[in-house]
């Protein structure tokens, strides 16, 4: 068992580990409550534009199922702008109501809608993105947030790679956006907000559909949602990428489109990134080190210094020395040579 000093140190380590664990769990809960469950990285225009071009940013486990569902509606792979619009309207005609359900996949969302359940913008984007991906289009969900510290005013839409450019096709409002007669994406809308040309942006409505949400009746003005434009990357699949601290490096991350160094949201991006690092990397590592030290302190107690046999008379421990000294009072024979040269073999000596 550990000595008194080790017990006291052990108590301090355990107490500190418990405090760090509580603080870390609270921080992770706070981040999750604000939908900040991935690493947030500031991304330049060129890097942001490249995301999703060469490989999908997420997995599509129900790709074959969506391909079969679309085949029932006579959709085949390939096509251009008109097919993108046709799939948009097909998606919005599958859902008759708005709602705040929480489906775990795009397939579950579509099946819920077919049973009369309503969907919000996030699952609507998921259904549309999966449908277009099944037909061979390059797509990516886009998250819009009016303020990084207020997750109430958010929206999820979809960008499709059309003629080499990312273009918004919104499966919630059945619209795209154009500026100077050309369809544009989230990058162009955010740049227009910064340079003061947002008045030139006009919504392009694609006609009546079953899904009832409309841009004109949305509870907030849609333009300020483009203050903060983000796209998510699922990172490296696997269990390891879900655990801290590895989640920070190989787990999912969110890319924040940064156009100017004077944007209002940049301070929030850095704050969120640092908070995520603290609660996902720093505190878990500190907790692990404290627990490891506590275990070592418990399993490896301090050893007493070896005391001279003549002073203590105690029995030596097995690992103190390979040579066992004779105890006081023990009889032993010691051959002694006399001055004359004769050997006295049986001279009994008592210590």
Residue frames relative to the residue before (quaternion, step in Angstrom):
aa qw qx qy qz dx dy dz
X 1.0000 0.0000 0.0000 0.0000 0.00 0.00 0.00
X 0.5681 -0.6105 0.4186 0.3598 3.56 -1.03 0.67
X 0.5343 -0.6089 0.4765 0.3416 3.52 -1.22 0.50
X 0.7405 -0.4218 0.2780 0.4432 3.56 -1.33 0.13
X 0.6657 0.5023 -0.3081 0.4579 3.57 0.91 -0.91
X 0.6491 0.5107 -0.3175 0.4659 3.58 0.99 -0.80
X 0.6277 0.5349 -0.3385 0.4531 3.58 1.01 -0.76
X 0.6578 0.5034 -0.3150 0.4634 3.57 0.94 -0.84
X 0.6637 0.4908 -0.3003 0.4779 3.58 0.93 -0.89
X 0.6255 0.5416 -0.3258 0.4574 3.56 1.04 -0.80
X 0.6431 0.5218 -0.3201 0.4602 3.59 0.98 -0.81
X 0.6466 0.5157 -0.3163 0.4647 3.57 1.00 -0.83
X 0.6561 0.5151 -0.3132 0.4540 3.58 0.94 -0.87
X 0.6641 0.4987 -0.3064 0.4652 3.58 0.90 -0.90
X 0.6544 0.5128 -0.3146 0.4581 3.58 0.93 -0.87
X 0.6682 0.4922 -0.3016 0.4693 3.58 0.92 -0.89
X 0.6304 0.5297 -0.3308 0.4611 3.59 1.02 -0.76
X 0.6448 0.5126 -0.3212 0.4672 3.59 0.99 -0.79
X 0.6479 0.5150 -0.3188 0.4619 3.59 0.95 -0.87
X 0.6651 0.4959 -0.3070 0.4662 3.60 0.90 -0.90
X 0.6377 0.5300 -0.3285 0.4522 3.58 0.98 -0.79
X 0.6585 0.5036 -0.3099 0.4655 3.59 0.93 -0.88
X 0.6626 0.4990 -0.3057 0.4674 3.59 0.91 -0.92
X 0.6621 0.5113 -0.3098 0.4519 3.58 0.94 -0.86
X 0.6581 0.4987 -0.3135 0.4690 3.59 0.91 -0.87
X 0.6332 0.5193 -0.3311 0.4688 3.58 1.03 -0.76
X 0.6688 0.5062 -0.3025 0.4527 3.58 0.94 -0.87
X 0.6514 0.5044 -0.3131 0.4725 3.58 0.98 -0.83
X 0.6343 0.5192 -0.3256 0.4712 3.58 1.04 -0.75
X 0.6573 0.5085 -0.3117 0.4606 3.58 0.96 -0.85
X 0.6483 0.5048 -0.3211 0.4709 3.59 0.98 -0.79
X 0.6671 0.4950 -0.3035 0.4667 3.56 0.93 -0.87
X 0.6379 0.5396 -0.3272 0.4414 3.57 1.00 -0.79
X 0.7154 0.3882 -0.2333 0.5321 3.57 1.20 -0.57
X 0.5078 -0.6789 0.3916 0.3577 3.58 1.32 0.38
X 0.4887 0.6357 -0.4473 0.3961 3.60 1.14 0.58
X 0.1935 0.8326 -0.4870 0.1796 3.54 0.63 1.19
X 0.7150 0.3484 -0.2541 0.5503 3.59 1.25 0.18
X 0.6136 -0.5263 0.4363 0.3952 3.52 -1.30 0.30
X 0.2285 -0.7799 0.5734 0.1038 3.57 -0.92 0.93
X 0.0425 -0.8140 0.5785 -0.0306 3.57 -0.61 1.20
X 0.4024 -0.6758 0.5637 0.2521 3.53 -1.04 0.82
X 0.0765 -0.8290 0.5532 -0.0301 3.56 -0.71 1.12
X 0.4570 -0.6873 0.4977 0.2666 3.55 -0.96 0.89
X 0.6955 -0.4767 0.3337 0.4216 3.57 -1.30 0.29
X 0.6811 0.5016 -0.3023 0.4393 3.59 0.85 -0.95
X 0.6668 0.4815 -0.3042 0.4805 3.58 0.93 -0.87
X 0.6389 0.5275 -0.3241 0.4566 3.58 0.95 -0.86
X 0.6695 0.5053 -0.3009 0.4538 3.58 0.95 -0.85
X 0.6706 0.5140 -0.3008 0.4422 3.60 1.10 -0.63
X 0.5483 0.6412 -0.4012 0.3567 3.59 1.16 -0.45
X 0.8174 0.2289 -0.1930 0.4921 3.55 -0.78 1.06
X 0.5352 0.6411 -0.4084 0.3684 3.58 1.21 -0.08
X 0.7778 0.3545 -0.1820 0.4861 3.57 0.82 -0.98
X 0.7971 -0.0186 0.0289 0.6028 3.57 1.08 -0.68
X 0.6096 -0.5791 0.3887 0.3768 3.58 -1.12 0.63
X 0.4511 -0.6914 0.5016 0.2584 3.55 -1.14 0.68
X 0.7722 0.1823 -0.1131 0.5980 3.58 1.27 -0.17
X 0.5216 -0.6176 0.4807 0.3398 3.55 -1.28 0.28
X 0.2149 -0.7626 0.5999 0.1110 3.54 -1.22 0.55
X 0.1059 -0.8553 0.5043 0.0546 3.60 0.33 1.22
X 0.7371 0.3827 -0.2283 0.5080 3.62 1.16 -0.44
X 0.2028 0.8222 -0.5105 0.1491 3.57 1.13 0.60
X 0.6727 0.4934 -0.3033 0.4604 3.60 0.88 -0.91
X 0.6333 0.5353 -0.3319 0.4496 3.58 0.98 -0.78
X 0.6720 0.4794 -0.2980 0.4793 3.58 0.94 -0.87
X 0.6188 0.5406 -0.3491 0.4505 3.57 1.02 -0.70
X 0.6541 0.4992 -0.3077 0.4777 3.59 1.03 -0.77
X 0.6497 0.5123 -0.3196 0.4617 3.59 0.98 -0.82
X 0.6742 0.4835 -0.2953 0.4739 3.58 0.97 -0.79
X 0.6012 0.5592 -0.3584 0.4443 3.58 1.11 -0.62
X 0.6032 0.5557 -0.3529 0.4503 3.59 1.12 -0.61
X 0.7128 0.3934 -0.2363 0.5304 3.58 1.21 -0.55
X 0.5382 -0.6708 0.3626 0.3590 3.58 1.33 0.48
X 0.4096 0.6658 -0.5123 0.3555 3.58 1.04 0.75
X 0.0803 -0.7744 0.6263 0.0393 3.56 -0.99 0.86
X 0.6517 -0.5315 0.3672 0.3974 3.54 -1.25 0.34
X 0.7252 0.4069 -0.3260 0.4498 3.51 -1.23 0.60
X 0.4565 0.6789 -0.5030 0.2787 3.52 -1.34 0.02
X 0.4042 -0.7232 0.5164 0.2165 3.52 -1.33 0.12
X 0.8598 -0.1196 0.0908 0.4881 3.52 -1.12 -0.75
X 0.6732 0.5100 -0.3223 0.4275 3.59 0.85 -0.90
X 0.6505 0.4945 -0.3320 0.4713 3.60 0.98 -0.70
X 0.5972 0.5497 -0.3613 0.4590 3.60 1.06 -0.66
X 0.6707 0.4797 -0.2909 0.4852 3.57 0.98 -0.86
X 0.6389 0.5315 -0.3292 0.4482 3.60 0.98 -0.80
X 0.6614 0.4785 -0.3052 0.4903 3.61 0.98 -0.81
X 0.5901 0.5637 -0.3593 0.4526 3.58 1.10 -0.67
X 0.7044 0.4479 -0.2661 0.4821 3.58 0.86 -0.94
X 0.5954 0.5464 -0.3621 0.4646 3.60 1.10 -0.64
X 0.6473 0.5220 -0.3139 0.4582 3.59 0.95 -0.89
X 0.7326 0.4409 -0.2475 0.4557 3.58 0.80 -0.98
X 0.6387 0.4958 -0.3365 0.4828 3.59 1.22 -0.25
X 0.5708 0.5767 -0.3856 0.4391 3.58 1.27 -0.15
X 0.7425 0.3572 -0.1745 0.5391 3.57 1.19 -0.61
X 0.2116 -0.8256 0.5163 0.0841 3.56 -0.65 1.13
X 0.7877 0.2525 -0.1154 0.5500 3.58 1.18 -0.44
X 0.4119 -0.6330 0.5813 0.3027 3.52 -1.32 0.38
X 0.0926 0.8036 -0.5817 0.0858 3.58 -1.12 0.54
X 0.4004 -0.7117 0.5327 0.2222 3.53 -1.34 0.14
X 0.2168 0.7947 -0.5361 0.1848 3.58 0.99 0.75
X 0.3115 -0.7506 0.5581 0.1676 3.55 -1.29 0.27
X 0.0022 -0.8200 0.5717 -0.0273 3.61 0.45 1.16
X 0.4600 -0.7143 0.4712 0.2372 3.54 -1.10 0.76
X 0.7898 0.1126 -0.0710 0.5987 3.59 1.23 -0.19
X 0.6420 -0.5204 0.3936 0.4026 3.55 -1.29 0.31
X 0.6281 0.5285 -0.3440 0.4559 3.59 1.01 -0.69
X 0.6520 0.5003 -0.3122 0.4765 3.59 0.93 -0.85
X 0.6277 0.5395 -0.3370 0.4487 3.59 1.02 -0.76
X 0.6815 0.4807 -0.2930 0.4676 3.58 0.90 -0.90
X 0.6494 0.5028 -0.3185 0.4733 3.58 1.00 -0.75
X 0.6137 0.5318 -0.3424 0.4726 3.59 1.06 -0.69
X 0.6597 0.5134 -0.3086 0.4539 3.58 0.93 -0.89
X 0.6718 0.4991 -0.2994 0.4582 3.56 0.99 -0.77
X 0.6697 0.4307 -0.2915 0.5300 3.56 1.30 -0.21
X 0.6829 -0.5412 0.2725 0.4082 3.56 1.19 0.49
X 0.5075 0.6435 -0.4328 0.3755 3.60 1.23 0.08
X 0.4216 -0.6990 0.5197 0.2520 3.54 -1.20 0.57
X 0.2156 -0.7672 0.5925 0.1178 3.54 -1.24 0.51
X 0.3682 -0.6947 0.5735 0.2299 3.54 -1.27 0.55
X 0.7712 -0.3914 0.2419 0.4399 3.55 -1.33 -0.03
X 0.6354 0.5590 -0.3411 0.4093 3.60 0.97 -0.77
X 0.7261 0.3843 -0.2714 0.5015 3.67 0.69 -0.89
X 0.5750 0.5620 -0.3929 0.4464 3.63 1.11 -0.48
X 0.6563 0.4896 -0.3017 0.4885 3.56 0.99 -0.83
X 0.6347 0.5377 -0.3325 0.4444 3.59 1.02 -0.78
X 0.6512 0.5055 -0.3159 0.4696 3.61 0.94 -0.86
X 0.6862 0.4860 -0.2851 0.4601 3.58 0.84 -0.98
X 0.6490 0.5190 -0.3152 0.4583 3.59 0.96 -0.87
X 0.6679 0.4936 -0.3003 0.4691 3.59 0.94 -0.88
X 0.6435 0.5266 -0.3257 0.4500 3.57 0.99 -0.79
X 0.6862 0.4703 -0.2905 0.4728 3.59 0.86 -0.90
X 0.6301 0.5281 -0.3395 0.4569 3.59 1.00 -0.76
X 0.6353 0.5359 -0.3278 0.4491 3.59 1.01 -0.78
X 0.7014 0.4348 -0.2590 0.5019 3.60 1.18 -0.53
X 0.6383 -0.5878 0.3029 0.3940 3.57 1.27 0.20
X 0.4990 0.6466 -0.4416 0.3713 3.60 1.22 0.18
X 0.3871 -0.6720 0.5721 0.2670 3.55 -1.25 0.50
X 0.0414 0.8144 -0.5665 0.1187 3.53 -0.57 1.23
X 0.0031 -0.7811 0.6232 0.0380 3.54 -1.30 0.28
X 0.4255 -0.6767 0.5324 0.2786 3.60 -0.99 0.79
X 0.1730 -0.7700 0.6097 0.0730 3.55 -1.08 0.81
X 0.1847 -0.7750 0.5958 0.1013 3.55 -0.86 1.00
X 0.1423 -0.7841 0.6029 0.0378 3.53 -0.96 1.01
X 0.0172 -0.7988 0.6003 -0.0354 3.57 -0.89 0.97
X 0.4139 -0.7117 0.5069 0.2555 3.56 -0.72 1.01
X 0.7824 -0.0060 0.0188 0.6224 3.59 1.03 -0.83
X 0.5002 -0.6826 0.4448 0.2934 3.58 -0.85 0.96
X 0.7327 0.4022 -0.2304 0.4983 3.60 1.13 -0.53
X 0.6973 0.3484 -0.2820 0.5593 3.57 1.22 0.47
X 0.1291 -0.8450 0.5165 0.0498 3.55 0.01 1.30
X 0.4489 0.6785 -0.4661 0.3476 3.60 1.23 0.24
X 0.7483 0.3418 -0.1918 0.5352 3.60 0.97 -0.84
X 0.3339 0.7246 -0.5248 0.2968 3.55 0.23 1.31
X 0.0631 -0.7730 0.6293 0.0498 3.52 -1.30 0.28
X 0.1847 -0.7547 0.6189 0.1154 3.56 -1.18 0.63
X 0.0019 0.7919 -0.6095 0.0367 3.55 -0.80 1.03
X 0.4266 -0.7025 0.5150 0.2434 3.58 -1.28 -0.15
X 0.1609 -0.7504 0.6322 0.1061 3.53 -1.10 0.78
X 0.1547 -0.7678 0.6192 0.0567 3.53 -1.08 0.88
X 0.4072 -0.6971 0.5317 0.2559 3.56 -0.98 0.85
X 0.0631 0.8049 -0.5762 0.1271 3.55 -0.34 1.32
X 0.8376 -0.0751 -0.0057 0.5411 3.56 -0.63 1.20
X 0.7355 -0.4557 0.2215 0.4498 3.56 0.97 0.92
X 0.7085 0.3901 -0.2605 0.5272 3.61 1.24 0.05
X 0.4588 -0.6565 0.5224 0.2925 3.55 -1.19 0.62
X 0.0320 -0.8019 0.5948 -0.0473 3.55 -0.75 1.15
X 0.4228 -0.7061 0.5124 0.2452 3.58 -0.98 0.86
X 0.0436 0.7126 -0.7000 0.0163 3.51 -1.13 0.90
X 0.1774 -0.8466 0.4988 0.0548 3.54 -0.17 1.32
X 0.2483 -0.8092 0.5168 0.1281 3.63 -0.48 1.17
X 0.5736 0.5460 -0.4007 0.4608 3.59 1.24 0.24
X 0.8047 0.2511 -0.1062 0.5274 3.58 0.92 -0.94
X 0.3865 -0.7474 0.4659 0.2739 3.60 1.30 -0.02
X 0.5630 0.5879 -0.3846 0.4353 3.55 0.96 0.91
X 0.1619 -0.6668 0.6989 0.2018 3.44 -1.54 0.09
X 0.3425 -0.7150 0.5579 0.2454 3.57 -1.30 -0.10
X 0.0965 -0.7947 0.5976 0.0458 3.54 -1.06 0.76
X 0.0893 -0.7554 0.6470 0.0524 3.50 -1.28 0.59
X 0.8306 -0.0148 -0.0595 0.5534 3.54 -0.71 1.13
X 0.7275 -0.4750 0.2336 0.4365 3.54 0.98 0.94
X 0.6809 0.4500 -0.2923 0.4984 3.62 1.24 0.17
X 0.4739 -0.6618 0.4993 0.2969 3.58 -0.95 0.89
X 0.1303 -0.8142 0.5656 0.0161 3.55 -0.93 0.94
X 0.4030 -0.7005 0.5396 0.2360 3.52 -1.37 0.19
X 0.7645 -0.3752 0.2603 0.4551 3.55 -1.32 -0.11
X 0.6006 0.5768 -0.3617 0.4193 3.59 1.06 -0.70
X 0.6897 0.4753 -0.2817 0.4680 3.59 0.89 -0.91
X 0.6369 0.5241 -0.3381 0.4531 3.59 1.03 -0.71
X 0.6604 0.4900 -0.3161 0.4730 3.59 0.93 -0.83
X 0.6400 0.5146 -0.3373 0.4602 3.61 0.95 -0.78
X 0.6426 0.5239 -0.3246 0.4552 3.60 1.02 -0.75
X 0.6163 0.5321 -0.3454 0.4666 3.57 1.11 -0.65
X 0.6978 0.4776 -0.2731 0.4587 3.57 1.00 -0.79
X 0.7605 0.3630 -0.2179 0.4923 3.60 0.98 -0.72
X 0.5655 -0.6632 0.3606 0.3323 3.58 1.26 0.21
X 0.5817 0.5904 -0.3784 0.4121 3.61 1.17 0.37
X 0.3101 0.7932 -0.4818 0.2062 3.60 1.22 0.37
X 0.5593 0.6108 -0.3933 0.3993 3.62 1.17 -0.43
X 0.6327 0.5448 -0.3317 0.4392 3.60 1.20 -0.42
X 0.5849 0.5826 -0.3679 0.4280 3.59 1.27 -0.19
X 0.0549 -0.8053 0.5901 -0.0145 3.56 -0.83 1.05
X 0.4291 -0.6782 0.5256 0.2823 3.61 -0.97 0.79
X 0.2141 -0.7419 0.6231 0.1243 3.56 -1.17 0.73
X 0.1800 -0.8142 0.5488 0.0600 3.58 -0.36 1.28
X 0.2967 -0.8087 0.4925 0.1241 3.59 -0.83 1.04
X 0.7250 -0.4657 0.2432 0.4453 3.58 1.15 0.42
X 0.7031 -0.4923 0.3416 0.3828 3.49 -1.40 0.24
X 0.0255 0.7728 -0.6326 0.0452 3.56 -1.04 0.93
X 0.6672 -0.5293 0.3472 0.3926 3.58 -1.27 0.26
X 0.6305 0.5341 -0.3498 0.4413 3.59 0.99 -0.76
X 0.3781 -0.8190 0.3903 0.1845 3.61 -0.50 1.16
X 0.5228 0.6577 -0.4331 0.3264 3.65 1.14 -0.31
X 0.0373 -0.7893 0.6128 -0.0023 3.55 -1.04 0.88
X 0.5915 -0.6056 0.4084 0.3414 3.52 -1.09 0.74
X 0.6537 0.5438 -0.3140 0.4222 3.57 1.03 -0.80
X 0.7517 0.3709 -0.2025 0.5063 3.59 1.12 -0.60
X 0.3704 0.7287 -0.4980 0.2895 3.59 1.24 0.25
X 0.5670 -0.6699 0.3674 0.3078 3.58 -0.96 0.88
X 0.7636 0.1956 -0.1609 0.5939 3.61 1.21 -0.25
X 0.6046 -0.5247 0.4428 0.4039 3.54 -1.28 0.32
X 0.4568 -0.7386 0.4276 0.2507 3.59 -0.71 1.07
X 0.5975 0.6160 -0.3747 0.3509 3.63 1.01 -0.66
X 0.6818 0.4879 -0.3270 0.4361 3.68 0.79 -0.83
X 0.5132 0.6305 -0.4333 0.3889 3.60 1.19 -0.26
X 0.6692 0.5047 -0.2934 0.4598 3.59 1.16 -0.57
X 0.3385 0.7232 -0.5168 0.3085 3.59 1.20 0.39
X 0.7873 0.1183 -0.0355 0.6041 3.55 1.06 -0.81
X 0.0520 -0.8052 0.5892 -0.0420 3.55 -0.49 1.28
X 0.0171 0.8195 -0.5679 0.0745 3.56 -0.72 1.10
X 0.0742 -0.7546 0.6486 0.0662 3.52 -1.25 0.54
X 0.3136 -0.7843 0.5170 0.1386 3.57 -0.93 0.96
X 0.1655 -0.7436 0.6430 0.0785 3.50 -1.24 0.73
X 0.4234 -0.7512 0.4452 0.2412 3.57 -0.66 1.07
X 0.4233 -0.7235 0.4606 0.2920 3.60 1.20 -0.25
X 0.7341 -0.3778 0.3072 0.4732 3.55 -1.23 -0.53
X 0.3880 -0.7291 0.5036 0.2535 3.63 -0.62 1.03
X 0.5356 0.6226 -0.4654 0.3300 3.56 -1.20 0.52
X 0.6475 -0.5489 0.3769 0.3707 3.52 -1.28 0.43
X 0.6157 0.5759 -0.3550 0.4039 3.57 1.02 -0.78
X 0.6705 0.5118 -0.3036 0.4431 3.58 1.01 -0.77
X 0.6440 0.5210 -0.3265 0.4551 3.59 1.24 -0.18
X 0.6744 0.5043 -0.2844 0.4582 3.57 1.25 -0.36
X 0.4119 -0.6675 0.5485 0.2897 3.58 -1.05 0.71
X 0.6145 -0.1769 -0.7644 -0.0822 1.54 -2.12 1.35
X 0.4469 0.7160 -0.4519 0.2889 3.62 1.24 -0.14
X 0.5411 0.6337 -0.3962 0.3854 3.59 1.17 -0.51
X 0.6202 0.5672 -0.3456 0.4175 3.58 1.06 -0.69
X 0.7628 0.3908 -0.2007 0.4744 3.60 0.95 -0.85
X 0.8250 0.1868 -0.0886 0.5259 3.62 0.84 -0.84
X 0.5338 0.6366 -0.4033 0.3836 3.58 1.27 0.06
X 0.7351 -0.3919 0.2888 0.4719 3.58 -1.26 -0.15
X 0.0453 -0.7913 0.6094 0.0200 3.53 -1.16 0.60
X 0.3082 -0.7331 0.5808 0.1740 3.52 -1.26 0.53
X 0.2578 -0.7754 0.5642 0.1183 3.55 -0.86 1.03
X 0.2199 -0.7801 0.5796 0.0846 3.53 -0.78 1.13
X 0.3714 -0.7386 0.5197 0.2158 3.56 -0.67 1.11
X 0.0510 -0.7933 0.6064 -0.0162 3.56 -0.66 1.17
X 0.1369 -0.8108 0.5680 0.0349 3.56 -0.59 1.19
X 0.8048 0.1086 -0.0231 0.5831 3.58 1.01 -0.83
X 0.5132 -0.6570 0.4652 0.2977 3.57 -1.17 0.58
X 0.6878 0.4595 -0.2810 0.4866 3.58 1.24 -0.12
X 0.3247 0.7539 -0.5094 0.2584 3.59 1.18 0.43
X 0.5461 -0.6389 0.4367 0.3207 3.56 -1.07 0.74
X 0.6994 0.5147 -0.2846 0.4062 3.60 1.00 -0.68
X 0.5006 0.6947 -0.4244 0.2945 3.60 1.19 -0.29
X 0.6209 0.5338 -0.3480 0.4565 3.59 1.04 -0.71
X 0.6517 0.5102 -0.3088 0.4687 3.55 1.02 -0.77
X 0.6130 0.5519 -0.3467 0.4466 3.59 1.05 -0.72
X 0.6878 0.4737 -0.2855 0.4701 3.57 0.86 -0.95
X 0.6363 0.5270 -0.3321 0.4551 3.59 0.99 -0.78
X 0.6734 0.4902 -0.2949 0.4684 3.58 0.90 -0.93
X 0.6469 0.5209 -0.3261 0.4516 3.58 0.96 -0.82
X 0.6736 0.4843 -0.2996 0.4711 3.60 0.94 -0.86
X 0.6373 0.5160 -0.3298 0.4677 3.58 1.00 -0.77
X 0.6417 0.5194 -0.3203 0.4646 3.57 0.99 -0.81
X 0.6395 0.5199 -0.3244 0.4642 3.60 1.01 -0.81
X 0.6486 0.5291 -0.3240 0.4409 3.59 0.92 -0.88
X 0.7766 0.3854 -0.1974 0.4576 3.58 0.74 -1.06
X 0.7194 0.4172 -0.2538 0.4939 3.61 1.16 -0.42
X 0.7798 0.2964 -0.1609 0.5274 3.61 1.10 -0.61
X 0.7560 0.4370 -0.2499 0.4183 3.58 0.44 -1.23
X 0.7308 0.4309 -0.2609 0.4606 3.60 0.65 -1.03
X 0.6464 0.4986 -0.3539 0.4564 3.68 0.87 -0.68
X 0.6485 0.4987 -0.3279 0.4724 3.60 0.99 -0.76
X 0.6411 0.5180 -0.3260 0.4631 3.59 0.95 -0.84
X 0.6462 0.5139 -0.3184 0.4658 3.59 0.96 -0.85
X 0.6614 0.5098 -0.3126 0.4527 3.59 0.91 -0.88
X 0.6486 0.5151 -0.3189 0.4608 3.60 0.95 -0.85
X 0.6602 0.5042 -0.3112 0.4616 3.60 0.93 -0.86
X 0.6551 0.5000 -0.3142 0.4713 3.57 0.92 -0.82
X 0.6449 0.5179 -0.3199 0.4621 3.59 0.98 -0.82
X 0.6553 0.4999 -0.3117 0.4728 3.59 0.94 -0.84
X 0.6469 0.5189 -0.3239 0.4553 3.58 0.97 -0.81
X 0.6501 0.5072 -0.3171 0.4686 3.59 0.97 -0.80
X 0.6652 0.4945 -0.3073 0.4674 3.57 0.91 -0.88
X 0.6486 0.5221 -0.3166 0.4544 3.56 0.99 -0.79
X 0.6723 0.4864 -0.2954 0.4736 3.56 1.09 -0.66
X 0.7323 0.4392 -0.2399 0.4619 3.58 0.94 -0.85
X 0.7690 0.2708 -0.1577 0.5572 3.61 1.10 -0.54
X 0.1001 -0.8186 0.5638 0.0440 3.62 0.15 1.23
X 0.6023 -0.5651 0.4274 0.3679 3.52 -1.25 0.49
X 0.3330 -0.7498 0.5422 0.1813 3.55 -0.92 0.93
X 0.4739 -0.6568 0.5065 0.2958 3.52 -1.06 0.71
X 0.5410 -0.6051 0.4721 0.3440 3.53 -1.18 0.57
X 0.5108 -0.6507 0.4615 0.3204 3.58 -1.00 0.78
X 0.2423 -0.7814 0.5660 0.1015 3.54 -0.73 1.13
X 0.5900 -0.5963 0.4177 0.3491 3.53 -1.08 0.77
X 0.5277 -0.6578 0.4415 0.3065 3.54 -0.94 0.95
X 0.6656 0.5186 -0.3193 0.4314 3.54 0.96 -0.82
X 0.6982 0.4836 -0.2807 0.4471 3.63 1.04 -0.66
X 0.7851 0.3234 -0.1719 0.4995 3.57 0.98 -0.79
X 0.2563 -0.7833 0.5257 0.2107 3.54 0.97 -0.78
X 0.4810 0.6681 -0.4477 0.3491 3.60 1.21 0.16
X 0.5661 -0.6006 0.4511 0.3395 3.47 -1.23 0.58
X 0.4283 -0.7163 0.4797 0.2709 3.62 -0.70 0.98
X 0.4967 -0.6307 0.4978 0.3280 3.53 -1.15 0.59
X 0.6542 -0.5540 0.3469 0.3805 3.51 -1.19 0.59
X 0.7514 0.3844 -0.2168 0.4906 3.58 1.05 -0.72
X 0.4426 0.6995 -0.4645 0.3148 3.62 1.19 0.16
X 0.7955 -0.1258 0.1323 0.5778 3.54 0.90 -0.87
X 0.4911 -0.6516 0.4864 0.3125 3.52 -1.12 0.59
X 0.7092 0.3896 -0.2399 0.5364 3.60 1.22 -0.48
X 0.2342 -0.7757 0.5753 0.1114 3.55 -0.75 1.08
X 0.3108 -0.7569 0.5484 0.1723 3.56 -0.66 1.14
X 0.5483 -0.6100 0.4478 0.3560 3.61 -1.09 0.55
X 0.4332 -0.6959 0.5102 0.2602 3.54 -1.07 0.76
X 0.6311 -0.5380 0.3986 0.3918 3.55 -1.26 0.50
X 0.7887 0.2879 -0.2371 0.4887 3.52 -0.93 0.93
X 0.5448 0.6105 -0.4150 0.3978 3.60 1.19 -0.13
X 0.3683 -0.7290 0.5373 0.2103 3.58 -0.96 0.91
X 0.1333 0.7669 -0.6250 0.0585 3.52 -1.06 0.69
X 0.4451 -0.6835 0.5171 0.2595 3.51 -1.24 0.44
X 0.0384 -0.7815 0.6227 0.0037 3.52 -1.01 0.87
X 0.3429 -0.7441 0.5313 0.2156 3.57 -0.53 1.09
X 0.0678 -0.8027 0.5925 -0.0038 3.56 -0.92 0.90
X 0.3011 -0.7503 0.5680 0.1540 3.52 -1.02 0.86
X 0.3636 -0.7409 0.5258 0.2060 3.56 -0.76 1.06
X 0.6841 -0.4920 0.3492 0.4099 3.51 -1.30 0.31
X 0.6638 0.5147 -0.3023 0.4506 3.54 1.15 -0.62
X 0.5877 -0.5926 0.3650 0.4125 3.53 1.24 -0.14
X 0.5366 0.6164 -0.4171 0.3976 3.55 1.25 -0.15
X 0.3766 -0.7256 0.5378 0.2063 3.60 -1.10 0.76
X 0.1642 -0.7705 0.6107 0.0795 3.54 -0.82 1.04
X 0.1617 -0.8539 0.4917 0.0536 3.56 0.08 1.38
X 0.7832 0.3501 -0.1725 0.4839 3.55 1.01 -0.69
X 0.3050 0.7558 -0.5203 0.2550 3.53 1.07 0.71
X 0.2351 -0.8013 0.5408 0.1008 3.57 -0.41 1.23
X 0.0530 -0.8080 0.5860 -0.0299 3.51 -0.62 1.16
X 0.1690 -0.7625 0.6176 0.0930 3.49 -0.96 0.90
X 0.3751 -0.7183 0.5364 0.2359 3.55 -0.83 0.99
